[in-house]
Amino acid sequence: MAHVDAAVPDEVPGMPGPAPLGEVVGVAPANFYNHFDNLDDLLLSIASSSLKQAIERAIAVWAGPGTKADLLVASATDFIRFCLRNRQLMRLMLSQRPHDGRDQRPASTESRSFQEIVRFIYGDRMEGASPALDHERYGLAVGYIALTYGFAVTLAEGRFPLDLEDDVELARFVRNGILPFLDGSAAAILRDADARAG
């Protein structure tokens, strides 16, 4: 599935038809509709599979040594790096989809992603719980997801003069932007600013 980027250049607006994407997933154009109801069905499958892979990579990172804050920064960096190297997959994974109940694959994968982040941060299990029901209790997890997704989109749009091919520079940039919100130093900086202003 990671080869979807080869079938979809970044400069092409919208998504390609069944032929190039079917080729990527090993389905002949003539047999495309024997495997998928329509193009949206294929795109949802790709998005869901990509998110599942991202979850598994994050869990592997979190199993390593380090503080929770450091490991969250490391998994955010890994996810952002993956998004920047696979722009079309990023667009599929982070795209807005109507929550009309027609297809639960992306919603269920996103829910699992939230559950795994909550499990890592808080040690709580949320089997079957909806993020919307627990956003007050698990605000740090919600903020972490928003920061990570936001960094991926902002960097993909080229809003900062950063060499995205330089892994060290990218890791430092993400760490400097996300860690202060995880280790409490952002609050200390704001308190100091308030004290100077008062």
N, C-alpha and C positions, 0 to 999 in steps of 0.2 A: 504494500500500500504506500510505502514511502516514495515510490516512484511516480506517484501522481503528479509531482512537480514537473517531471520531465514531459508529461502530457499537457500541462497547463502552464504556459509562460506567464510570468507576473504581469506583463504589460497588456495581456488580453483581458478586457473587462468581462465579468460573468464567468460561467463555467463552460467547459467544452461539452460536446455531445457524447453519446454512448460509445462511439467507435474508439477514440483515444483512451477514454477511461476504462472501457471494457478490455482493451488490450493490456492495460496496466494490471488488471486483476485477473487476466487470463481467460476472458470470455470473448468469443468471436462476435463481431457486430450482428451477424445473422441470428445468434443465439442469445443476444443480450436480454431480451424480454422473457426468455425462459428462466432466467436467474434473478431478474429484478423487475419489479412492477413498472418502474419508470426511472428516469435519471435521478430524481430526488431520492428514490429508494437507495440507489447506489451511493449517492453522496452522503446520505445518512449513515450507511454502513461504513464508509471510509472514515467519517468523523467519529463515530462511535469506537471503531477499532483504534484510531489514533489516540483518542482520550484514554482508552484502556491501557495502551502501551505507555502513555505518559504516567499514569497511576503506578504501573509496575516499576517504572524507572525511579519514581519518587520514593516508593517503599524501599527499593534497594539502597538509595542514597541514605534514607533515614536509619537504615540498619548499621551504618558505619559509625565510627567514633566521632565525638564532638558534642557540643551543647545543642539543645533543641534549636536555638536561634541560628547557630552556624549551619546546622543541617537543613533548616528551612531555607536559608539563603542559598545553600548549595543546590537544593532541589529546584528552587525558583530559577537559578541560573541555568540549570540543565534544561528546564522546560522552555525558557526564553531562547536559549541557544538552538534547541530543536525547532522552535517556531520560526526563527530567523533563517534557518537553513532549509526549511520546508514551508515557504510562504503560503502556498495554496492549501496545504494541510492546516496551517494556522487559521486561514480564512474559514475553512470548513469547521474546525473545532470551536472557534470563538464566535461564529456567526450567530446572529439572532434568529431564533426559530419560533414560530407561533406555538404556544402551549395549548394546542387544541385537542390533545389526546389521541391524535391519529397515529403517531409513532412514538413509542416510549423509549426507543434505544438511546438517543442522546440524553434525554432527561434522566434515565436510569443510570447511565454512565457518569453524568455530572453529579448525581446524588451519591454515587459510590465514591467519587473523588472527594466530595465534601466529607463523607463519613470517614475516609482514610485520614484526611487532614485533622479532623476532630480527634480521631483515635490517637494520632501521633502527638498532638499538642496537649490534649486534656486526659488521654487515657480512657475516654468514654467510648462505649460502643453505641452506635445509633442505627442498628439494623432497621431498614425500612423507613426511617424517619425522613421527613422532608426538611431541607435546609430552611425553608420559610418558617417552619414551626419553631426553630431553635436559634434564629439569628441573634436574639438578644443574649442568650446564654453563651453562644459560640461566636461572639463578635470578632474575636481575633482571627478565627478561621475564615470568616467572611472577608475581613480586611486583607488577609494574606492572599486569598484568591484574587481579589480586586487589584491589589498591587501587582501581583505576578502577571495577570492578564494585561493590565494597563501598561506595564513595562514592555511586554512583548509587542503590543500594538504601537506604542509610542516609538519604540526603536525601529520597528518595521517601516514606519512612516518617515523615518529619517529626521526626527525632530531634534536630535542632539548630534553634534559633530563628533561621531565616534566611529572608530574602525571596527566594524562588526565582525571582521575576519580575525581580529586579534583576541583570542580567548582570554588572555590575561587582562586586557583592557576591559573587555565585556564583563568578566567576573568582578573586577574592582568596581565598575560602574554600578552593577546590580547590588553588590554588597553595600556600597556607600549610600544607595538609595533606599534599600529595604531594611537593613539591619537596625538603623535608629528607631524604627517603629516596633521592632521585636525586642530590643534589649533595654528600652526605656530611655535611651539617650535623646530621642526626639522631644520627650516631655521635659527633660532637663534643659535642653537648648531653648525651648519656648519659655520655661520659667525664668531663665537668665535674661531673655529678651524682654519679658514683662518687667523684671526687676530694674533693668536699665531704663525702660520707658517710663516707669513710675517714679 
